[in-house]
Amino acid sequence: MDQLFAPTLALHIACGLAAAIVGLAPILTRKGSRLHRLSGRLFVVLMGVMLAAAWVMTALHFNAYFTALSATASLGLFSGYRVLRRKRPDRDRAQRATALDWAATLAVAAIGAWVLALLLGGDSDAPRAPAIALVWGAFLMGGWDLWRFARPADWPFSPDLWTYEHLMKMLGAYGAVLSAFSGNFLTFLPTPWSQLWPTLLFQPMAVIWIAALAIRRRRAWSPA
């Protein structure tokens, strides 16, 4: 099994570095443009392969921190992409969550609970603060998604909610790539900040971006 670890790690690193570069394009290009869609799909593919490799490595050599990181990033990527199929669940029942959405979200929540139990019980030597932060991130995202699945047309639903969800989750997935890269390669930064700074950067960025979009759209809808 150890012979499988080295090539899987190489694939993981290669796709992660490529995703970190490609992921800038959807952020910087005009939303809805052809380049935004194409680069976004390429980012999803690269992230998907990278995360698949991460889960293989987790099965071979368990680490609580990287398990929590893989779980949170997987849910962010999966849900951030799938929400594009659930833009108007109030009008079309086919755009509501499927069994796949429920299963993926519940699985990540269960993994998060398991990792949290290991950390609180002292059964892991993983960096405690970053791992717990990732677990709570998975819980918050999973709880939000489960509420949206169960009550898709209730508060805080709006016709633009999918845009905000997509933005928040994909930026979170991109931040997870940078967290893994920084934690492994930017060793001159002190722990846990080497792993936390992408989250501290991209989550507020997403909130500010969403607020700006909401204000702009509210002004566009307001009568002159």
C-alpha positions, 0 to 999 in steps of 0.5 A: 500500500505504501507504493501507492502513497507516493504517486498519489501524493504527486498527483495530489500536489500537481492538481493542487498547484494547478487548482491554485493557479487556475482558481484565480481565473473564475475569481478575476473574470466576469461572472457568467462569461465563457471564460468564467464558466470554462475556468470554473469547470477546470477548477472543479475537475482539478479540485475533484482529482486533488480531493480524491487523491487526498481521500486515498492518502487519508485511507493509507495514512490517517491524519485528523487535520487533513481529514477535516480539511478534505471533508470541508473542501469536498463539501464546499466544492461539491455544494458550491457546484451543485447549487448551480442546479438549484437556482429556483427550487421555488418554481421547479421541484426538479431543482431541489436537492437530490438523494446525492446532495443529502448523502454527501452532506450527511457524510461530511457532517459525520466525518466532522463529528468523528474528527472532533471526537478524536481531537477532544479525546486527545486521540490525535496529534493533529494541530488542534486549532486549525482542525477544530476550525475546519470541523466547525466550518463543515458543521456550519456549511452542512447545517446550512445545506440541510436547512436549505434542502429541507425548506428550499423556498423558506427564509432566507431564500431569494432568487439570488441566493444561489449566487451568494452560496456559489460565491461563498463555497467556491471561495472557501474551496479555493481557500482550502487549497491555499491552506494545504499549500501554505501549511506544507510549503510556507514553513516560515509562517508560524503554526497555526497561522500558516494554515489559517490565513487563507480562511481569514482572508477569503471568508471575509472577502466572500462576505464583503463581496456578497454584501456588495452584490446584494446592495447593487442588486437592491439599488437596481430593483429600487424605483428611480 
